[in-house]
């Protein structure tokens, strides 16, 4: 994906070329389910190429990648939520220990209440939002991009 990005920037390849069709359509778009990092790189490639793509083509790429990557994005969100929960638990333990050890006036340990992690990122939402806000700004509606608009509105929350 990175190599293709540099080729697109150098105008050595166009989205109508056979190499693009083979690499992007047949391999890279289907590979976004593997890992969030792969998904990010393919999104960057599509972003760089957006000037050569008609809006309906760009929407088709984005919606296909959303569909293909649904399970990997869910895995990523779960992993991020677990890490956030562990961080919050560690912070609460530290705050409780500090407070209990603390001020010497006999006050009880403080309890940390509430979660600062209501929004858990799926790893690619920001890139989709950027594309919708720039390359596709004013060109989308519920008829031509229903899945994409729904995803961007959800903010990647599970």
MARVO-713239 format. One line per field, with one value per residue (C-alpha): chain; residue number from 1; x, y, z; residue in three letters. Coordinates in nm, 3 decimals. Example, Ala and Ser with C-alpha at 12.3 -4.5 7.8 and 13.67 -1.06 7.14 Angstrom:
// residues 2
cadena: [A; A];
num: [1; 2];
xx: [1.230; 1.367];
yy: [-0.450; -0.106];
zz: [0.780; 0.714];
residuo: [ALA; SER];
END
This chain:
// residues 158
cadena: [A; A; A; A; A; A; A; A; A; A; A; A; A; A; A; A; A; A; A; A; A; A; A; A; A; A; A; A; A; A; A; A; A; A; A; A; A; A; A; A; A; A; A; A; A; A; A; A; A; A; A; A; A; A; A; A; A; A; A; A; A; A; A; A; A; A; A; A; A; A; A; A; A; A; A; A; A; A; A; A; A; A; A; A; A; A; A; A; A; A; A; A; A; A; A; A; A; A; A; A; A; A; A; A; A; A; A; A; A; A; A; A; A; A; A; A; A; A; A; A; A; A; A; A; A; A; A; A; A; A; A; A; A; A; A; A; A; A; A; A; A; A; A; A; A; A; A; A; A; A; A; A; A; A; A; A; A; A];
num: [1; 2; 3; 4; 5; 6; 7; 8; 9; 10; 11; 12; 13; 14; 15; 16; 17; 18; 19; 20; 21; 22; 23; 24; 25; 26; 27; 28; 29; 30; 31; 32; 33; 34; 35; 36; 37; 38; 39; 40; 41; 42; 43; 44; 45; 46; 47; 48; 49; 50; 51; 52; 53; 54; 55; 56; 57; 58; 59; 60; 61; 62; 63; 64; 65; 66; 67; 68; 69; 70; 71; 72; 73; 74; 75; 76; 77; 78; 79; 80; 81; 82; 83; 84; 85; 86; 87; 88; 89; 90; 91; 92; 93; 94; 95; 96; 97; 98; 99; 100; 101; 102; 103; 104; 105; 106; 107; 108; 109; 110; 111; 112; 113; 114; 115; 116; 117; 118; 119; 120; 121; 122; 123; 124; 125; 126; 127; 128; 129; 130; 131; 132; 133; 134; 135; 136; 137; 138; 139; 140; 141; 142; 143; 144; 145; 146; 147; 148; 149; 150; 151; 152; 153; 154; 155; 156; 157; 158];
xx: [0.000; 0.281; 0.460; 0.140; 0.090; 0.428; 0.352; 0.017; 0.185; 0.451; 0.173; 0.335; 0.005; -0.358; -0.668; -0.762; -0.439; -0.431; -0.176; -0.420; -0.705; -0.495; -0.328; -0.612; -0.932; -0.814; -0.576; -0.556; -0.927; -0.981; -0.684; -0.819; -0.975; -0.632; -0.523; -0.615; -0.272; -0.330; -0.668; -0.506; -0.252; -0.517; -0.726; -0.423; -0.379; -0.745; -0.714; -0.409; -0.594; -0.924; -0.855; -0.861; -1.175; -1.533; -1.734; -1.932; -1.607; -1.464; -1.783; -1.774; -1.416; -1.494; -1.815; -1.654; -1.365; -1.609; -1.791; -1.476; -1.319; -1.617; -1.474; -1.122; -1.254; -1.465; -1.159; -0.961; -1.237; -1.256; -0.880; -0.881; -1.170; -0.986; -0.671; -0.872; -1.040; -0.701; -0.566; -0.867; -0.836; -0.465; -0.539; -0.811; -0.576; -0.307; -0.554; -0.689; -0.341; -0.228; -0.538; -0.520; -0.155; -0.214; -0.301; -0.279; -0.607; -0.796; -1.001; -1.113; -0.975; -1.131; -1.321; -1.270; -1.613; -1.706; -1.522; -1.334; -1.341; -1.700; -1.574; -1.354; -1.190; -1.189; -0.857; -0.980; -1.282; -1.080; -0.950; -1.302; -1.428; -1.145; -1.227; -1.598; -1.517; -1.271; -1.283; -1.656; -1.775; -2.119; -2.140; -2.294; -2.649; -2.846; -2.916; -2.565; -2.368; -2.595; -2.341; -2.063; -2.272; -2.409; -2.056; -1.922; -2.219; -2.160; -1.810; -1.679; -1.857; -1.952];
yy: [0.000; 0.241; 0.167; 0.228; 0.556; 0.679; 0.567; 0.752; 1.066; 1.042; 0.989; 0.659; 0.477; 0.570; 0.411; 0.290; 0.091; -0.289; -0.276; -0.069; -0.308; -0.610; -0.464; -0.261; -0.426; -0.786; -0.783; -0.476; -0.402; -0.765; -0.758; -0.483; -0.749; -0.877; -0.594; -0.234; -0.117; -0.271; -0.099; 0.236; 0.200; 0.111; 0.409; 0.633; 0.493; 0.559; 0.910; 0.987; 0.849; 1.025; 1.292; 1.024; 0.854; 0.958; 1.004; 0.683; 0.488; 0.632; 0.549; 0.195; 0.145; 0.285; 0.090; -0.232; -0.184; -0.119; -0.439; -0.649; -0.509; -0.534; -0.818; -0.676; -0.334; -0.503; -0.694; -0.370; -0.188; -0.471; -0.466; -0.088; -0.106; -0.369; -0.156; 0.150; -0.049; -0.171; 0.185; 0.310; 0.029; 0.101; 0.473; 0.396; 0.166; 0.435; 0.703; 0.477; 0.384; 0.748; 0.860; 0.577; 0.639; 0.997; 1.295; 1.156; 1.308; 0.979; 1.037; 0.732; 0.635; 0.814; 0.618; 0.698; 0.707; 0.718; 0.620; 0.864; 0.597; 0.612; 0.635; 0.350; 0.402; 0.125; 0.239; 0.379; 0.598; 0.918; 0.839; 0.770; 1.093; 1.283; 1.141; 1.213; 1.568; 1.644; 1.435; 1.364; 1.683; 1.778; 1.473; 1.223; 1.154; 0.865; 0.730; 0.711; 0.625; 0.489; 0.257; 0.513; 0.793; 0.566; 0.459; 0.816; 0.925; 0.636; 0.762; 0.404; 0.312; -0.051];
zz: [0.000; 0.085; -0.241; -0.437; -0.249; -0.362; -0.718; -0.715; -0.580; -0.851; -1.109; -1.209; -1.166; -1.217; -1.068; -1.415; -1.460; -1.443; -1.159; -0.948; -1.020; -0.931; -0.621; -0.474; -0.594; -0.578; -0.281; -0.057; -0.011; 0.084; 0.325; 0.551; 0.773; 0.877; 1.102; 1.174; 1.058; 0.713; 0.703; 0.785; 0.505; 0.248; 0.363; 0.317; -0.034; -0.116; 0.030; -0.185; -0.488; -0.415; -0.675; -0.945; -0.817; -0.886; -0.565; -0.626; -0.669; -0.349; -0.159; -0.300; -0.176; 0.169; 0.218; 0.096; 0.339; 0.623; 0.545; 0.508; 0.826; 1.060; 1.270; 1.293; 1.398; 1.665; 1.792; 1.802; 1.997; 2.249; 2.294; 2.339; 2.586; 2.789; 2.795; 2.898; 3.174; 3.300; 3.294; 3.486; 3.739; 3.787; 3.828; 4.082; 4.274; 4.276; 4.388; 4.663; 4.785; 4.781; 4.966; 5.222; 5.289; 5.276; 5.470; 5.823; 5.936; 5.928; 5.615; 5.425; 5.085; 4.788; 4.532; 4.164; 4.003; 3.633; 3.320; 3.101; 2.828; 2.704; 2.345; 2.231; 1.894; 1.635; 1.491; 1.158; 1.229; 1.218; 0.868; 0.741; 0.894; 0.730; 0.387; 0.428; 0.542; 0.263; -0.055; -0.027; 0.140; 0.011; -0.217; 0.023; 0.126; 0.273; -0.075; -0.216; 0.100; 0.375; 0.542; 0.531; 0.678; 0.949; 1.044; 1.057; 1.273; 1.516; 1.600; 1.599; 1.923; 1.970];
residuo: [UNK; UNK; UNK; UNK; UNK; UNK; UNK; UNK; UNK; UNK; UNK; UNK; UNK; UNK; UNK; UNK; UNK; UNK; UNK; UNK; UNK; UNK; UNK; UNK; UNK; UNK; UNK; UNK; UNK; UNK; UNK; UNK; UNK; UNK; UNK; UNK; UNK; UNK; UNK; UNK; UNK; UNK; UNK; UNK; UNK; UNK; UNK; UNK; UNK; UNK; UNK; UNK; UNK; UNK; UNK; UNK; UNK; UNK; UNK; UNK; UNK; UNK; UNK; UNK; UNK; UNK; UNK; UNK; UNK; UNK; UNK; UNK; UNK; UNK; UNK; UNK; UNK; UNK; UNK; UNK; UNK; UNK; UNK; UNK; UNK; UNK; UNK; UNK; UNK; UNK; UNK; UNK; UNK; UNK; UNK; UNK; UNK; UNK; UNK; UNK; UNK; UNK; UNK; UNK; UNK; UNK; UNK; UNK; UNK; UNK; UNK; UNK; UNK; UNK; UNK; UNK; UNK; UNK; UNK; UNK; UNK; UNK; UNK; UNK; UNK; UNK; UNK; UNK; UNK; UNK; UNK; UNK; UNK; UNK; UNK; UNK; UNK; UNK; UNK; UNK; UNK; UNK; UNK; UNK; UNK; UNK; UNK; UNK; UNK; UNK; UNK; UNK; UNK; UNK; UNK; UNK; UNK; UNK];
END
